[in-house]
Amino acid sequence: MPVRVATYQPVTIGANVLNSGKKSEVYSAVLKINDAVIETKQITVGAGETQTLSFQYVPTTTGNFRVEINAQIGGFEVVKPAAFSAELLTVSPSSPARAPKRQPA
């Protein structure tokens, strides 16, 4: 089941980048959503190290979204935000409280 978010709710999309080589390298990550390039980031990853790379995306329409970062594929669903309304207002107590009697001074 894909992740569900509401329209205009930021989505964080991340991946772990492992450099299994013997020297530090620059890794270029391309975020695609529904096959459209959204953003590109570059990070330097040391030899034998893993770094987490993340992107943020704010969807403006509803639907299913296919996410890809350099051939790693995932997805999420965007739904309309919940609509709320207040109904049947009540106020308590239903009768006014009486002020305490004052004692003469």
Steps between C-alpha positions, in 0.01 A plus 500: 500500500653833399550793732198733504528877534270796448549760231757763603640267770880478461632155411857400586657259254832348601760241410817365654807544282781247558848555362656154487809637327841577646488878462259784561265566207229746400161339448238668284139414586206586276150512648227419249130510571276343237805491269558876524833621642421706810841557656862389486735490801865416532664369816849386580515157661821376659651161422301222668247749636124532472315832496131574498378723221157662519273716288180680591204523264167676550224349287232739375266246337344171604589163354766229505860613463790282384830603659845411372851582622758352262297185421377450859121511473223576748176687513240689697135597468368853540143543623282801569549636852228424753223759526369585844214714627376578850135418569260497793663761720441450872578727792512377862366551759154543356390745773706787635682443827381711792748733660568413865325720757726759653521528875464849640830645620 
